[in-house]
Amino acid sequence: MQRYQSYVQGQWIDGDGVETNLYNAITGDKIGETSSKGIDYESVLSYARKTGGHQLRKMTFQERGRMLKALALHLMSIKNKYYEVSAWSGATKVDSWIDIEGGIGNLFANASLRRQFPDLPYYVDGTAAPLSKGGSFIGHHIMVPKQGVAVHINAFNFPIWGMLEKVAVNLMAGVPAVVKPSEFTCYLTEVMVRDIIASKILPEGSLQLVCGLGRGIIDHVTSEDVVTFTGSAATGKVLKGMPRILEESVPFNLEADSLNATILGEHAIPGTPEFDLFIKEATKEITVKAGQKCTAVRRIIVPENLVGEVQEGIAARLASTKIGDPSQEGVRMGSLATRTQVDRVRENVELLAKSQQIIYGNMDEFVVVGADKDKGAFFSPILFYNDDPYTKTDVHNVEAFGPVSTIMPYKSMDDAIELSRMGKGSLVSSIVTPNDKEATEYVVGAASMHGRILVLNKDCAKESTGHGSPMPLLTHGGPGRAGGGEEMGGKRGIMHYLQRTAIQGHPTTITAITQQFQVGAEMPEANPHVFRKHFEELVIGETVFTHKHTVTTTDIVNFANVSGDNFYAHMDETSLDGTIFEERVAHGYFILSKAAGLFVDPKKGPVLLNYGIDEARFTKPVYAGATIGVRFTVKEKIDQEKRSEDDIAKGIVKFLVDVYDETGETVGLATILTMVRKLDQSE
């Protein structure tokens, strides 16, 4: 009998005895067993902090991002092996694709975020705050990795996605993880973790796995740790209220199953593409993963005059959906994950049936293709109708975590918004409408009770990922019943694992700490010119003080002729009454262009190209007769990996362009981005 193990403190181990027997959800056959009894969680967490955390914190964001990318590429190259194991959980090919390749996609997405972070182990947040009149005392914020561990307690429905969407974020932040998947489907998580560990792409100790019940896993967390939980709201609240969490003020992210709603807009009438999209999307949310998604649609809210058409449309699509063994041709819906889930869903369907009518499906009589429905964990799609959702309110309180949803009517958009809010907080809602005004009304009215809102119409349908798909660059979580948590969300998610700290001091000192030039810091003159230096030789703060140029009317006229910009303020002195200008003003882009002419060293050297301008500002009018110069300062350096062996070794350097006039006052500011060759590729 297969024994599914835990990976802790650098080794694969068996727990004591048997905590959980594991079964194939299609056949009902036993596939293995697992246990976490006897694991010393205090030592496991300590190992993560001292071994994995120590190595991760030394890595820069660029290095961590490249690490995640390498891991994603490795897992994609062997992804097919996971599909076979995923099928044991009752998942169809599409269900498995969401879990497996959707999870790996989170690694890719977070790896790409390295471009938004500095080439440092920590993050510099926002801009400097002036704290003194003379400018010698400023403040800033940095965000450093927490010197703790992320403890992830995951649900049974996404054994891979649930792990990867979380660890991608904490690893990018420089924090190790201990993952406790659901004991019922841990066999799939274990298969992938074995491959991750064997690859040696992650530093040892940065990922540990607990297969089994995991009792006691959060008894030894400390204030620098982060605990995340995905599952039922009831269990999440119990864990969130545990004494250790409260005593140590441990951040606890709760993502709970919620009563998500989809709204059919009043303009999405039968015959429109949006009506057809609504029927297709609502049916998909009932059948994909057999409805076992925290984001699945539980409440289908439609105009009261369209209830009949919606009921007929969804029922027809459900009737054509074959249920059974996903390996059989034509099967579009698999089973629930376990027989235990069958019992739980049945119990809640029976409870809901007391206050509303089943209009499609039968829990006892349905056809299963290629399997025995009494041995596997199969369940019929159930579609309810609730004719009075303001009085019959079980639908807003009871969730059957399976292929179960309820149609209910609304009279007006205000009515639809109120019904959506009666779920007391959800992870996601959606509205299908061709009318942007209607979409705006719903979004603004409903947003405070939903973590995400999809607006679906024919224009975005082809590329839309759908109601039930959280995206790694957008936040996932929701208020109220949904747990009040937030995860993923691009940079936002990574920052949950960083400690924000205010720092104060002289601009030169803050420059040294942040490795970003701060106005007021020392500006040693570059010698030789910065364009003569390779990436490694450039020092933050060193500055080129350029020659100066006196602006003439001819400059203004010539630039207008070249650029085609004949805006009146540049070309017509008779039109300046009532404006802020005293006379014809030089084009801002001329000032910036002339600045480039002043600061550029034209000879061939380590600078490969200039590929962008950020934060350009024209702060003071420049008239003919003004004399301008440039302070050209190394602002920030970001390492860049080689794309291939033949690629040039290079990095990105940001330069501050400070254009000033004869009074010394700044007239224009910009940051230019350059690509600079490294020493090992010099000619």
ZAROKE-90376 format. One line per field, with one value per residue (C-alpha): residue number from 1; x, y negated, z. Coordinates in Angstrom, 3 decimals. Example, Ala and Ser with C-alpha at 12.3 -4.5 7.8 and 13.67 -1.06 7.14 Angstrom:
<nodes>
seq: [1 2]
c1: [12.300 13.670]
c2: [4.500 1.060]
c3: [7.800 7.140]
</nodes>
This chain:
<nodes>
seq: [1 2 3 4 5 6 7 8 9 10 11 12 13 14 15 16 17 18 19 20 21 22 23 24 25 26 27 28 29 30 31 32 33 34 35 36 37 38 39 40 41 42 43 44 45 46 47 48 49 50 51 52 53 54 55 56 57 58 59 60 61 62 63 64 65 66 67 68 69 70 71 72 73 74 75 76 77 78 79 80 81 82 83 84 85 86 87 88 89 90 91 92 93 94 95 96 97 98 99 100 101 102 103 104 105 106 107 108 109 110 111 112 113 114 115 116 117 118 119 120 121 122 123 124 125 126 127 128 129 130 131 132 133 134 135 136 137 138 139 140 141 142 143 144 145 146 147 148 149 150 151 152 153 154 155 156 157 158 159 160 161 162 163 164 165 166 167 168 169 170 171 172 173 174 175 176 177 178 179 180 181 182 183 184 185 186 187 188 189 190 191 192 193 194 195 196 197 198 199 200 201 202 203 204 205 206 207 208 209 210 211 212 213 214 215 216 217 218 219 220 221 222 223 224 225 226 227 228 229 230 231 232 233 234 235 236 237 238 239 240 241 242 243 244 245 246 247 248 249 250 251 252 253 254 255 256 257 258 259 260 261 262 263 264 265 266 267 268 269 270 271 272 273 274 275 276 277 278 279 280 281 282 283 284 285 286 287 288 289 290 291 292 293 294 295 296 297 298 299 300 301 302 303 304 305 306 307 308 309 310 311 312 313 314 315 316 317 318 319 320 321 322 323 324 325 326 327 328 329 330 331 332 333 334 335 336 337 338 339 340 341 342 343 344 345 346 347 348 349 350 351 352 353 354 355 356 357 358 359 360 361 362 363 364 365 366 367 368 369 370 371 372 373 374 375 376 377 378 379 380 381 382 383 384 385 386 387 388 389 390 391 392 393 394 395 396 397 398 399 400 401 402 403 404 405 406 407 408 409 410 411 412 413 414 415 416 417 418 419 420 421 422 423 424 425 426 427 428 429 430 431 432 433 434 435 436 437 438 439 440 441 442 443 444 445 446 447 448 449 450 451 452 453 454 455 456 457 458 459 460 461 462 463 464 465 466 467 468 469 470 471 472 473 474 475 476 477 478 479 480 481 482 483 484 485 486 487 488 489 490 491 492 493 494 495 496 497 498 499 500 501 502 503 504 505 506 507 508 509 510 511 512 513 514 515 516 517 518 519 520 521 522 523 524 525 526 527 528 529 530 531 532 533 534 535 536 537 538 539 540 541 542 543 544 545 546 547 548 549 550 551 552 553 554 555 556 557 558 559 560 561 562 563 564 565 566 567 568 569 570 571 572 573 574 575 576 577 578 579 580 581 582 583 584 585 586 587 588 589 590 591 592 593 594 595 596 597 598 599 600 601 602 603 604 605 606 607 608 609 610 611 612 613 614 615 616 617 618 619 620 621 622 623 624 625 626 627 628 629 630 631 632 633 634 635 636 637 638 639 640 641 642 643 644 645 646 647 648 649 650 651 652 653 654 655 656 657 658 659 660 661 662 663 664 665 666 667 668 669 670 671 672 673 674 675 676 677 678 679 680 681 682 683]
c1: [0.000 1.361 2.423 2.283 5.011 5.869 9.036 10.398 13.856 15.487 14.039 10.975 9.314 6.316 4.085 3.057 0.210 -2.519 -4.486 -6.204 -6.940 -6.912 -9.327 -9.759 -12.798 -13.914 -13.600 -13.714 -10.546 -8.040 -4.882 -2.853 -2.630 -0.928 -0.203 1.441 1.443 4.719 6.029 7.857 6.356 8.463 11.579 9.995 9.209 12.614 14.291 12.362 13.345 17.007 17.800 15.416 14.740 18.419 19.245 16.193 16.784 20.287 18.891 17.770 14.318 15.933 17.488 14.276 12.338 14.773 14.496 10.696 10.971 13.375 11.012 8.033 9.885 10.944 7.438 5.944 8.411 7.091 3.476 1.888 2.699 0.474 -2.613 -2.739 -2.671 -5.088 -7.696 -7.829 -9.493 -12.370 -11.016 -11.576 -8.787 -10.080 -10.331 -6.761 -5.525 -6.871 -5.152 -1.835 -1.042 -2.956 -0.752 2.454 1.218 1.330 5.057 5.580 3.474 5.280 8.659 7.850 7.223 10.976 11.045 9.014 11.458 14.995 18.099 18.173 16.961 14.504 12.054 12.100 8.495 7.169 9.086 11.086 9.328 11.021 11.195 13.157 13.251 16.879 16.574 19.227 16.715 14.365 12.277 11.552 10.165 11.798 10.186 12.304 11.425 9.871 12.324 9.591 7.799 4.595 2.320 -0.215 -3.223 -4.958 -8.290 -8.887 -10.169 -6.923 -3.987 -1.469 -2.877 -3.607 0.040 1.739 -0.393 0.689 4.334 5.091 4.325 6.172 9.236 9.368 9.304 12.169 10.145 10.119 6.927 5.458 2.527 -0.260 -2.557 -5.874 -5.246 -7.824 -5.941 -2.403 -1.263 -1.174 0.632 3.181 3.970 4.789 6.737 8.958 9.849 10.442 12.776 14.625 15.213 17.238 16.058 14.831 17.239 16.901 14.411 12.452 9.647 8.433 5.348 3.070 0.783 -1.908 -4.097 -1.330 -2.662 -0.492 1.077 0.305 0.969 4.508 4.107 5.610 4.975 7.134 5.295 2.265 -0.560 -2.915 -6.014 -8.284 -11.480 -14.707 -15.450 -16.277 -12.917 -11.049 -12.595 -11.651 -8.021 -7.900 -9.094 -6.524 -4.615 -1.208 -2.396 -3.798 -0.937 1.772 -0.241 0.396 -0.930 -3.683 -5.080 -8.467 -9.900 -13.270 -15.836 -18.519 -21.959 -20.797 -23.412 -23.711 -26.119 -27.869 -28.198 -31.573 -30.132 -28.862 -32.140 -32.641 -31.195 -28.218 -24.702 -24.639 -27.675 -26.009 -22.771 -24.640 -26.189 -22.828 -20.924 -23.480 -23.517 -19.735 -19.534 -21.850 -19.963 -16.251 -14.495 -18.023 -18.741 -15.956 -14.492 -14.459 -15.290 -18.143 -21.491 -24.002 -26.633 -27.905 -29.717 -31.842 -34.572 -37.920 -39.281 -36.403 -36.484 -38.159 -35.707 -32.699 -34.050 -34.614 -31.202 -29.196 -31.243 -30.678 -26.913 -26.821 -28.830 -26.201 -23.325 -22.112 -21.033 -18.548 -14.993 -13.027 -11.087 -14.279 -15.017 -17.579 -17.470 -17.530 -18.002 -16.188 -16.875 -16.524 -13.177 -14.362 -17.407 -17.244 -17.912 -20.903 -22.448 -21.774 -23.215 -26.288 -26.901 -26.855 -28.975 -31.599 -31.452 -31.843 -34.690 -36.785 -37.108 -36.746 -37.593 -35.297 -35.972 -33.203 -31.356 -31.912 -29.386 -30.377 -31.208 -28.618 -26.491 -22.757 -20.609 -17.843 -18.063 -20.264 -21.935 -22.380 -18.657 -17.288 -17.944 -20.431 -23.149 -25.834 -25.950 -28.749 -30.452 -32.838 -35.391 -36.097 -39.175 -38.812 -35.118 -35.842 -37.972 -36.505 -32.994 -31.296 -29.826 -27.847 -26.500 -26.070 -23.496 -23.565 -19.938 -20.617 -22.543 -25.358 -26.754 -29.977 -31.846 -33.641 -35.471 -34.814 -36.986 -34.385 -30.612 -30.840 -32.659 -29.943 -27.235 -29.012 -29.468 -25.781 -24.870 -27.095 -24.391 -22.556 -19.325 -17.937 -14.749 -16.250 -19.344 -20.064 -22.489 -23.187 -24.465 -23.856 -24.638 -21.697 -23.950 -25.672 -22.297 -21.032 -24.127 -23.706 -19.956 -20.054 -23.040 -21.810 -18.020 -17.816 -19.017 -17.017 -13.312 -13.476 -16.124 -16.111 -17.962 -18.620 -19.851 -19.302 -16.283 -14.156 -15.721 -13.210 -10.280 -12.062 -10.834 -14.328 -16.163 -14.377 -10.730 -8.638 -5.659 -2.202 -1.789 -5.163 -6.148 -7.956 -10.049 -13.108 -14.873 -17.208 -18.099 -15.241 -12.816 -11.634 -8.332 -6.252 -3.680 -1.968 -2.505 0.920 3.176 0.432 0.581 4.348 4.166 2.100 5.348 7.459 7.761 7.409 9.757 10.140 13.729 14.993 18.306 20.442 19.756 23.262 22.636 19.181 20.733 23.231 20.489 17.979 20.531 18.416 19.629 17.766 17.614 19.956 22.498 26.139 26.774 30.446 31.470 31.865 35.349 35.413 31.954 29.282 28.797 32.434 31.755 30.487 27.526 29.639 31.720 28.826 28.166 24.795 24.928 27.863 26.996 27.937 27.681 27.240 28.133 25.352 23.214 21.393 17.945 17.092 13.951 15.539 15.695 11.970 11.071 13.370 11.981 8.422 9.362 11.010 8.377 5.289 4.278 3.004 1.057 0.195 2.293 5.411 4.608 2.142 3.069 -0.209 -2.221 -0.637 -3.079 -4.788 -2.177 0.603 3.247 4.982 6.356 6.884 7.946 10.332 8.807 9.254 10.397 12.966 14.378 14.531 16.038 18.633 19.419 20.234 22.541 24.313 24.658 25.366 28.957 28.687 31.596 31.005 31.220 29.467 26.066 24.122 20.913 18.439 15.043 12.704 11.833 9.977 8.492 9.214 8.143 8.490 8.467 9.274 8.750 11.921 11.989 14.427 17.546 17.480 20.628 20.175 22.504 22.042 22.938 23.009 23.066 23.209 19.885 19.475 20.976 19.092 20.849 19.515 19.918 21.263 18.540 20.983 24.663 25.153 23.371 25.349 25.834 24.206 22.177 19.639 20.756 18.347 19.749 18.156 18.081 17.847 17.676 18.255 18.448 20.849 19.239 20.016 16.314 15.143 13.089 12.672 13.123 13.112 14.460 15.984 16.527 19.647 21.026 24.688 27.214 28.981 32.724 32.834 31.471 33.706 35.548]
c2: [0.000 -3.419 -5.517 -9.256 -10.977 -14.372 -16.254 -18.008 -19.034 -17.813 -14.302 -12.294 -10.725 -8.596 -9.745 -7.309 -4.923 -5.812 -9.047 -9.001 -6.373 -7.754 -6.657 -7.008 -9.257 -7.538 -3.867 -4.038 -1.912 -2.616 -4.202 -4.814 -6.141 -8.936 -10.297 -13.325 -11.987 -12.442 -15.366 -17.907 -21.113 -23.396 -21.939 -22.034 -25.752 -26.513 -24.644 -26.734 -30.010 -29.194 -27.109 -28.093 -31.628 -32.438 -31.515 -33.150 -36.452 -36.679 -36.478 -39.589 -39.904 -39.346 -36.081 -34.886 -35.708 -33.749 -30.860 -30.794 -30.953 -28.004 -26.024 -26.839 -25.735 -22.504 -21.623 -22.445 -20.045 -17.149 -18.277 -15.256 -12.968 -15.057 -14.659 -10.905 -11.386 -14.322 -12.059 -10.015 -13.042 -12.898 -15.731 -15.970 -17.068 -20.647 -20.477 -19.183 -21.850 -24.566 -22.985 -21.956 -24.479 -27.217 -26.608 -26.622 -29.808 -31.470 -30.724 -32.355 -35.389 -36.014 -35.451 -38.240 -40.628 -40.792 -43.611 -45.735 -45.246 -46.503 -44.364 -44.033 -41.521 -44.170 -46.628 -50.426 -51.558 -54.804 -58.082 -60.012 -62.363 -65.722 -66.125 -69.356 -72.833 -72.624 -69.170 -67.498 -65.218 -62.985 -59.871 -56.826 -53.292 -49.964 -46.538 -43.583 -39.860 -38.655 -36.361 -33.796 -31.070 -30.946 -28.137 -27.293 -25.168 -24.338 -22.902 -19.589 -20.981 -22.314 -20.222 -21.909 -25.363 -25.884 -25.258 -27.063 -30.230 -30.760 -29.635 -31.619 -34.769 -34.001 -32.663 -35.814 -37.796 -35.745 -33.754 -29.912 -27.837 -24.815 -23.478 -21.389 -20.257 -18.564 -15.045 -13.775 -14.882 -15.275 -12.448 -14.862 -17.587 -15.031 -13.875 -17.431 -18.340 -15.282 -16.688 -20.175 -18.880 -16.585 -19.476 -21.350 -24.611 -25.909 -26.345 -23.549 -24.410 -26.867 -24.336 -21.640 -19.447 -17.926 -15.128 -14.202 -16.037 -18.388 -18.710 -21.197 -22.808 -26.349 -25.790 -27.122 -30.072 -33.409 -37.046 -36.989 -34.001 -34.199 -31.647 -31.236 -29.067 -28.113 -26.216 -26.553 -29.780 -27.852 -26.061 -29.199 -31.199 -28.513 -28.574 -32.366 -32.563 -30.158 -31.553 -31.319 -33.409 -36.066 -36.108 -36.443 -38.768 -36.376 -37.594 -35.165 -35.228 -33.537 -32.693 -31.033 -29.490 -32.021 -32.326 -33.941 -35.488 -36.075 -38.694 -38.695 -42.332 -43.638 -44.429 -40.855 -39.593 -36.316 -36.617 -38.715 -37.220 -38.178 -36.032 -33.013 -33.823 -33.958 -30.514 -29.042 -30.664 -29.743 -26.114 -25.968 -27.181 -24.352 -21.569 -22.524 -20.731 -19.395 -22.740 -22.285 -25.763 -28.502 -30.861 -28.818 -30.490 -29.593 -32.252 -33.045 -36.404 -37.226 -39.688 -38.298 -38.297 -36.080 -33.362 -30.854 -31.318 -31.107 -27.976 -26.292 -27.316 -26.082 -22.883 -22.045 -22.432 -20.425 -17.643 -17.395 -17.183 -13.603 -12.636 -9.845 -8.626 -11.495 -8.982 -8.061 -9.894 -12.653 -12.908 -16.596 -16.359 -14.100 -13.299 -15.050 -14.510 -12.052 -10.170 -12.405 -15.377 -13.587 -13.278 -16.936 -18.255 -16.023 -17.317 -20.936 -20.257 -18.692 -21.763 -24.159 -22.072 -22.961 -26.571 -26.364 -24.113 -21.739 -22.393 -20.212 -17.142 -14.209 -13.190 -9.523 -9.017 -10.100 -8.385 -7.871 -6.879 -4.313 -4.017 -2.868 -5.891 -4.049 -3.362 -6.646 -10.108 -11.177 -13.778 -15.057 -18.745 -20.383 -23.573 -25.295 -28.067 -30.494 -32.590 -34.877 -35.353 -38.129 -35.807 -32.389 -33.293 -29.910 -30.435 -33.391 -31.414 -27.749 -26.571 -23.137 -22.795 -20.904 -21.198 -23.154 -26.608 -28.613 -30.857 -33.827 -36.839 -40.552 -43.565 -46.320 -46.781 -48.090 -44.864 -42.752 -44.600 -44.047 -40.323 -39.967 -41.660 -39.306 -36.653 -38.672 -38.916 -36.864 -36.144 -37.008 -38.224 -38.753 -40.610 -39.769 -42.772 -44.625 -47.925 -49.718 -52.033 -49.021 -47.399 -50.532 -50.747 -47.151 -47.309 -50.512 -49.335 -45.804 -46.177 -46.723 -43.155 -41.357 -40.722 -40.592 -41.456 -40.158 -42.237 -39.933 -40.884 -39.773 -42.063 -40.351 -36.874 -35.284 -36.039 -36.174 -33.657 -33.433 -34.031 -31.327 -31.987 -34.109 -35.676 -35.922 -39.627 -40.476 -40.099 -36.963 -37.163 -38.964 -40.624 -39.134 -35.499 -35.183 -35.649 -39.228 -38.066 -38.924 -36.906 -36.958 -40.425 -40.869 -43.122 -43.507 -39.812 -39.796 -42.706 -40.607 -38.778 -41.916 -44.153 -47.853 -50.032 -53.803 -55.029 -58.561 -60.272 -62.395 -61.957 -60.528 -57.895 -57.055 -56.764 -54.235 -52.174 -52.242 -52.094 -54.762 -58.323 -60.733 -64.447 -66.275 -63.459 -63.924 -64.022 -63.216 -64.200 -61.239 -60.779 -59.489 -60.260 -57.751 -56.614 -55.433 -53.071 -49.503 -48.404 -47.197 -50.394 -52.811 -54.126 -55.386 -59.173 -59.929 -62.811 -64.426 -68.246 -69.259 -72.285 -74.872 -76.156 -79.463 -78.968 -81.186 -82.029 -80.209 -77.044 -77.302 -77.897 -75.129 -72.610 -73.517 -72.914 -69.557 -68.272 -69.797 -71.129 -74.639 -75.077 -78.766 -79.202 -78.396 -80.264 -83.151 -85.829 -87.648 -84.772 -84.704 -87.000 -85.095 -82.328 -81.619 -82.497 -85.881 -85.313 -82.541 -79.453 -76.717 -73.286 -70.973 -68.258 -70.615 -71.120 -67.364 -66.828 -69.525 -67.998 -64.741 -66.623 -68.017 -64.831 -62.245 -61.160 -60.281 -57.869 -54.117 -52.657 -50.397 -52.074 -49.909 -51.903 -54.243 -52.553 -54.734 -57.776 -57.682 -60.443 -63.345 -66.684 -70.280 -72.338 -75.891 -77.769 -78.317 -81.463 -82.588 -83.915 -81.349 -79.265 -75.609 -72.896 -69.302 -67.340 -63.748 -61.298 -57.507 -56.858 -53.073 -49.869 -46.654 -43.462 -41.623 -37.952 -36.735 -35.284 -32.889 -32.016 -34.377 -37.270 -40.284 -40.460 -43.720 -45.559 -48.365 -51.741 -54.535 -58.074 -61.156 -64.051 -67.312 -70.307 -73.670 -77.296 -80.167 -80.666 -77.084 -76.224 -72.975 -73.473 -69.814 -66.351 -62.909 -59.427 -57.736 -54.002 -52.693 -49.263 -49.071 -46.381 -44.479 -44.142 -40.510 -41.506 -44.537 -44.920]
c3: [0.000 -1.009 1.966 1.303 3.285 4.689 3.792 6.876 8.069 4.873 4.740 3.743 6.767 7.739 10.545 13.257 12.462 9.968 10.267 6.889 4.255 0.722 -2.002 -5.746 -6.093 -9.334 -8.409 -4.633 -4.454 -1.722 -3.146 -0.019 3.477 5.353 8.805 10.391 13.940 15.784 13.756 15.911 14.520 16.695 15.053 11.595 11.863 13.352 10.487 7.966 9.615 10.144 7.060 4.281 5.437 5.958 2.353 0.811 2.605 1.144 -2.389 -4.243 -5.775 -9.170 -8.006 -6.384 -9.538 -11.702 -9.224 -9.594 -13.375 -13.395 -11.178 -13.386 -16.531 -14.828 -13.668 -17.069 -18.695 -16.588 -16.169 -17.847 -14.927 -12.642 -14.822 -14.189 -10.425 -10.560 -12.204 -8.985 -7.352 -9.830 -11.963 -15.700 -18.030 -17.843 -14.038 -13.850 -16.251 -13.944 -10.967 -12.521 -15.227 -13.448 -10.428 -12.463 -14.121 -10.704 -10.559 -13.950 -13.034 -9.766 -11.402 -13.851 -10.949 -10.327 -12.877 -10.451 -7.577 -6.976 -7.297 -3.526 -0.918 0.295 -1.262 -1.201 -0.830 -2.256 -2.352 0.197 2.601 3.381 7.156 7.511 5.995 4.909 3.369 5.520 7.251 5.252 5.730 3.616 3.911 3.261 3.352 4.445 4.433 7.650 9.447 9.918 7.983 5.957 7.155 4.440 5.360 2.088 0.959 -0.844 -4.125 -5.647 -4.358 -6.681 -7.409 -3.720 -2.901 -5.789 -5.741 -2.138 -2.119 -5.284 -3.313 -0.076 -1.915 -4.030 -0.788 0.684 3.238 3.473 3.629 5.342 3.303 4.842 2.020 2.713 3.924 1.406 -1.733 -0.390 -2.684 -5.652 -3.696 -2.493 -6.039 -7.125 -3.987 -4.555 -7.962 -6.548 -3.857 -6.275 -8.672 -6.023 -7.580 -4.212 -1.293 1.242 3.968 1.834 1.251 3.649 3.309 5.938 4.713 7.210 9.674 10.781 14.325 16.239 13.167 14.339 18.043 17.683 15.312 16.301 15.467 12.307 10.844 8.551 8.578 5.628 5.568 2.676 3.419 5.323 7.160 10.337 10.490 9.520 12.342 14.873 13.737 13.552 17.144 18.577 21.597 19.907 16.955 19.269 21.772 19.117 16.835 13.973 10.595 9.571 6.031 5.788 2.380 2.969 0.665 -0.145 -1.703 -4.926 -7.198 -10.933 -12.269 -15.642 -16.669 -17.778 -21.205 -21.740 -23.161 -25.056 -28.548 -27.451 -27.234 -23.552 -22.701 -24.279 -22.460 -19.164 -19.648 -20.653 -17.780 -15.110 -16.270 -16.369 -12.786 -11.709 -13.522 -13.574 -10.690 -9.970 -8.346 -5.784 -6.094 -3.506 -6.387 -7.905 -8.565 -5.840 -6.568 -10.083 -9.959 -13.020 -14.041 -12.906 -16.461 -17.664 -15.001 -17.318 -20.189 -17.843 -16.172 -19.532 -20.863 -17.882 -17.527 -21.190 -20.887 -17.665 -19.302 -22.058 -19.573 -19.146 -15.627 -14.963 -15.303 -16.898 -18.996 -20.851 -24.097 -23.769 -19.971 -19.015 -15.245 -12.817 -9.196 -5.897 -4.186 -1.524 -0.311 2.749 0.484 -1.027 2.433 3.257 -0.004 0.317 3.829 2.673 -0.422 1.829 4.058 1.120 -0.284 2.741 1.567 -2.205 -5.112 -7.012 -10.697 -12.126 -10.846 -8.519 -5.892 -6.135 -9.791 -12.341 -14.947 -14.480 -17.477 -17.008 -13.224 -10.356 -8.801 -5.524 -5.195 -6.552 -5.123 -7.793 -7.347 -9.669 -10.589 -8.600 -9.748 -7.340 -7.840 -5.006 -5.732 -2.690 -1.807 0.708 2.827 2.025 3.117 3.566 0.091 1.451 4.414 3.431 0.913 -0.684 -1.822 -5.016 -8.309 -6.698 -7.504 -7.118 -9.558 -7.998 -9.484 -9.136 -9.992 -10.488 -10.435 -6.866 -6.047 -7.705 -5.798 -2.493 -3.184 -4.047 -0.767 1.237 0.858 3.535 1.601 -1.257 -3.141 -6.516 -8.269 -11.942 -14.134 -17.758 -19.693 -22.957 -21.235 -19.600 -17.590 -16.060 -15.403 -13.668 -11.477 -10.340 -9.761 -7.715 -5.685 -5.014 -4.783 -1.027 -0.424 -3.117 -3.526 -7.319 -9.915 -13.482 -16.069 -19.003 -22.474 -26.058 -26.437 -23.781 -23.770 -26.128 -23.838 -20.481 -17.928 -16.455 -13.209 -11.228 -12.125 -9.729 -11.484 -9.902 -10.626 -9.058 -5.431 -4.310 -1.158 0.023 2.966 5.541 5.007 2.502 5.383 5.050 3.609 0.563 -1.337 -4.732 -6.232 -7.809 -5.735 -3.126 -2.295 -1.918 0.488 2.921 3.699 4.083 7.120 6.301 8.363 8.309 8.114 8.841 8.273 5.987 2.242 1.762 4.415 3.067 -0.409 0.933 2.598 -0.252 -3.064 -4.738 -5.080 -2.797 -3.537 -1.178 -1.008 -1.874 -5.630 -6.261 -9.768 -12.105 -13.502 -16.173 -17.609 -16.480 -20.098 -20.060 -17.128 -17.098 -15.022 -12.094 -12.018 -11.640 -8.136 -6.932 -6.580 -8.853 -11.139 -14.418 -14.276 -17.899 -19.940 -20.267 -23.095 -23.509 -25.046 -28.027 -29.976 -32.890 -30.761 -30.100 -33.767 -35.039 -32.540 -33.563 -37.211 -36.457 -34.047 -35.624 -32.199 -32.918 -29.697 -29.235 -26.068 -28.085 -31.267 -30.699 -28.184 -28.843 -27.351 -23.888 -22.081 -19.312 -19.273 -16.796 -19.399 -19.632 -23.140 -25.674 -23.731 -24.828 -25.449 -22.491 -24.870 -26.343 -22.849 -22.357 -25.808 -25.230 -21.855 -23.647 -25.934 -22.882 -20.812 -23.541 -24.176 -27.879 -28.240 -28.326 -24.847 -22.322 -22.753 -25.214 -25.523 -23.882 -23.852 -21.860 -19.786 -16.464 -14.362 -16.723 -15.224 -16.481 -13.298 -14.432 -17.718 -19.760 -21.928 -24.577 -22.849 -20.012 -19.559 -18.689 -17.437 -16.290 -13.198 -14.484 -11.590 -11.219 -9.522 -9.351 -10.769 -11.571 -12.623 -15.655 -16.487 -19.800 -22.032 -23.677 -23.734 -26.656 -24.965 -23.785 -20.017 -18.978 -16.393 -16.260 -14.930 -14.076 -14.332 -12.786 -15.247 -13.279 -15.641 -13.928 -15.015 -14.296 -10.877 -9.894 -9.798 -11.367 -14.541 -15.516 -14.051 -15.626 -15.102 -18.121 -18.368 -20.028 -20.774 -19.774 -20.622 -17.845 -17.564 -18.653 -22.063 -22.650 -25.863]
</nodes>
